[in-house]
Amino acid sequence: METCDPSSRPPPVPKPKIGVLLTNLGTPDGPDAKSVKRYLGEFLSDRRVVEIPQIAWQPILRGIILNTRPKKSAHAYGLVWREDGSPLAAITRLQAAALKDAFGPGVLVDWAMRYGNPSIAHRLQAMKDAGCERILIAPLYPQYCAATTATANDKAFAVLAGMRWQPAVRTLPPYHDDESYIAALKTSVETSLAALDFEPEAIVASFHGMPQRTLELGDPYHCHCQKTARLLAAAMGREVIVAFQSRFGRAKWLTPATDVTLEALPGTGVKKVAILAPGFSADCLETLEELSIRGRESFVAAGGTHFAYLPCLNDSEPGIHMLQRLIARELEGWTPRP
């Protein structure tokens, strides 16, 4: 009878598991200029984010932007930084923790950042080492955009390309018009509005801006944003004004701009406004500093009297319930329906 040489045996394989990896944009490790510079260097070098030939872009990035912007951005991060870290990272971590036991004992739920830490590469490898033979990559972007959803998936696929034994992979599709997402938004917005001490005369839905060129090249992001706002307005039975924030550089961006919109409203008689950011799954610099702080300042300076920023879904009960439903649907065939 033949015996197997112990030295030729493959390493022990963990019991097969399923992984769910929540991914979001990214954040510096700290609210200091050095950390922000490192983060911006990675973020703004992504060809999905800045679609300019690198030979022209890198000298501008390395010679100007990374020598001027980090200090200003670090100050902004300092205004919103939490005891448990960056708001985006802290909230994404809480979302993963809330979903930890949602799909059964054989499913591991983890989280990662496209830029910064914990990295997609690090967490995917950890899942593989833990025995995950099937992994759902879940970019937490309701509206699809090449600069967000696609680059997160690109990074995951690049990691898989270096693996000898790859897991089976699925990706979470955009959910901009999913009834669970619209219902969660409606509940969250109406709960926030009920807690205000004033009645808004207008509600603004601010989405992250993208260059106009992305729409012309066929990116569905603009259409997804418009549909989200239209469905939310219908669900609530009141108008929602769409605007786009975070312009950068000299290129033409999607309009109307959020800052311009807020500054114009008082001149039309709208002195009380509430603003939300339905394109973000978790509050971050762009919502807590750009909208809640600078947006308020712009609106009040233009003559507004009452301003409220309504928080993202974050790890709220409606938000977690929505994510659980979306992810459970994508895991069908891999796990029993909960």
N, C-alpha and C positions, 0 to 999 in steps of 0.2 A: 504494500500500500504506500502510495507516494505521500510524502510530507512536505509541507510548505516551509521554505526557509523564512524564518521570522523577519530577516532583514529585507526580504523582497515584498513583504506585505504592505499595502497602501496604508496611509495614516488613518486613524479612526475617523469615521464620519458621524457628525451629530445627527440626532433624530430630525427628520425633515420638518421644516417650518415654513411659514409664509411671512413675508415682510411687507410692511406698509411704510414708505418713507415720505413724510411730509417735507416739501421743499419750499423755501421762500427766497427772496432776493438776496439779502445779505446785510452785513453791518460791520463796522469796525469793532475791534476788540475792546476799545475804550474811547472815551470822549476827548482824546488828545490828538494833537496835530500829527504826530508820528503814526499813530494807528489809523487815522483817517486817510493819510497819504497812502499807506499801504493798501487800504481797502479801495480807494478811488483808483489807484494804479491798476488793480485787477479788474475792477468794474468797467472802467473806461477804456480798457484794452480789449474788451470783448467785441469782436467784429459784428456780433448780433446787435450790440448796443449802439456802437458808433460805426455806421456804414460808410466810412471814408477810407480810401486807400491808406494803409498803414504808413507808407513812406511819407505821406503828407501829414497824417494825424499824429504820429508818435512824437515828432519834434515839438508840436504845439502842446501835446499832453505833458511831455517830460520837461520842456523848457519853460512853459508858462503856467499851465493849469495846476500841476502838482507842486508848484512853488508859491502859488497864491491862494488857491481855494481851500486847502486842508485846514488852515487856521480859522477861517470863517466858518467852515462846516463843523469844526470841533466845538466852536462856541455854541452853535445851534444844537449839536448833540448834547452838550452839557445842560442845556435848558430842559431836556426831556429824559435824560438818563435816569434809570431807576436803581434802587438798591440791588435788584437782581440782574442788573445789566441793561443792555440795549432793549428798548421796548419791543422791537420786532423779534429779537431772539427770545426774550423772556416769554412773550405771549405765544410764540410758536412752540416753545418748550411746554407751556401749559396746555396747549391744544393736544400735543402728543400724549401728555400725561392723562388728560381727560379721556382719550380714546384707547388707553392702554389695554383695558379688558373688554373692549366693545365687540370684539370679533372672535372670541374664544381663546383658549389657552395656547393653541398652536400658531397664533398670529402675533408677531412682534411689531410694535408701532414705534417708529423713531422719527427724528427730524434732522434737517440739515439746511445749510445756507448755500446758495449758488456761489456767492463771493464771501470770503471770510470763514469763520468757524461756527459750529462744526461743519467741515466740508462734506460735500456729497461723496467724494471719493472715500473719505474716512468712514462714513457711516454705512455706505454700501458694502465695503469690505468687512465691517463689523457684522453686518447682517449675514453675509455669506459665511463668515467664520462661525456664526451661531447656528448654522444649518438651514438658512433660508434658501430654498431651492426655487421659490417663486416670489417675486417682488413686485409690488405695485408702487410705481413712482408717482407721487401725487403733488404736482405743482399747485400751490394754493393761489392761483390766479383765476378768478371767475371768467374774465374776458381773455381770449387767446391773443397773444402778441408774440411775434418772433423774438423780440427783445426780452421777454420774460419766460413764457411757457417753453418756447423752443430751445432757448439757451440752457435752461435747467435740464431738459431732456438730453440735449447735446452732451452736457457734462457727464450725465449718467451713462450714456452710451459709450463715451470715450473711456470711462472706467471699465465698463464691461469688455471693451475691446482688448484690454490688457489681462483679462482673466482666462486661465486655462479651462476652468469649469464654470461656465456661465449659468446663472439662474435664468429661469423663464421670467419674462418681464412684460408688464402691462403699464400703461400710463393713464392717469386720470384726465379725461377730456375737459375742455372748458365747460363751465356750468352757468354761463351768464343768463340763460333763459330757463334754467331748471326750476320747476315749481317749488321745490324745497328751498332753494336759494332765495327766490322772490318772497316766499312766505316768511323765511327767517329775517330778511331785510325789513319787511313790513312790520313784523312784531318788534324788532329792535328799534326801528325809527319811531313807531307809535309809542313805545314805552319811554323812549328818551324825550319825545315831545310832551308827553303827559307830565313829565317831571319838571318842565320849564315853568318859570313864573311869568311867561309872556306867550302870546300866540303869534308865531311867525307869519308874516305877510307873504313870504316866499320861501321855498325850499330849493336849495342848490345841491345838485349831485356833481361833485368834482372828481374827475377821473385823471389819472396820471397822463400827461401829455406825451405825444409822439410826433416826430416830424411828419409833415403833410406827405412827404415822399413815400412813407411806408404805406399809406392808404392807396396811393397811386400805383404802387408795386403789387398790390393785391392782399395786403395784410388785413384781416377781418376785424381788427381791434376796434376801429371807430364804429363800425356797425354793431358790434357786440355791446359797446357802451351805450349806444343809443337805444338798443333793444332793452337792456337792463332797466334804463331809466323809464322807458315807455311802459314796461310791465309793472314796475314799482308804482308809477303814477296811477295806473289803472287799478292796481290792488288797493291803494290808499284812497282813491277817489279824489285826488287833487294834483295840480300841476307840479312838475319837477323840472327845474331849469338845469340843463346840461352844460358843464364847462370843463376845461382841461387845464391842469396845473403843471408846474415844474418845467417851464421852458428853459432851454439851454442852447447857447450859441446863436448864430445869426440866421440859421435856416428857418423857413416858414414852418410853423407847428400847427397842430390841429386847433381849431377855434370853435367857440369863443374861449379866451383865456380866463381862468378863474379870477385872477387879480383884477383884470379889467371889468369883469362882470360884477364883482363885489363893489368896486369903486363907482360903477354906473347906477347901481340899484337905488341909492338914496335920491338921485336926481329924477327918478321916475316915481318917487313917492313911497318907495319901499324902505322903511326905516327899521324893520324888524325881520331878521333873517336867521334861518337854520341851515347848516351845511353838513353834508355827509360825504363819505368817500367810499362808495360801493365797489370800487375796483381793488380795494385793499382788504385782505382777509384779516389783517392785524394792524393795529395802530403802530405808527413808526414816525420817523423824522418828518416825512412829507405830510402826515396828518396832524401830528401834535405840535410841530413848530410852524410849518408852512401855512397850514390852514387855521389851527386853533389860536395861534399867537399872531403871526403876521397877517393872516386873513382878517382877524378881528381888528387889528390896527388900521388896515386899509379901509375897512368898511366904516369904522367909527370916524376916521379922518375925513371921509367923504360925506359925513352927515348922518350915518346910521346911529340908531340909539340902542338897539338890542341885537346881540349876536350870540349864537350858540353853535358849537361844534358837536355833532352827534357821533358817538364812538363807533368804531367798526364792530363787526360781529365778535371778534376776538375769541375768548374761551367762554363766552356766555352760553347759557343753556340752549337758546335757539341756534346759535352758531355751531355748537358741538353736535346737536341733534341733526342738523343739516349735513355736516361732514360725515357723520356716522351713516346716514342714509346713502350719500353719494358713494362712499368707499365700499359699503356693503354691496351695493349694486355692481361695482367693478370687480369685486371678489367672487361673484357668483360663478359657480363651476369649480372654484378652488376651495371654497368653504361652504358649509351649510348656511342657509339664510338665517340670521339671528331672529 
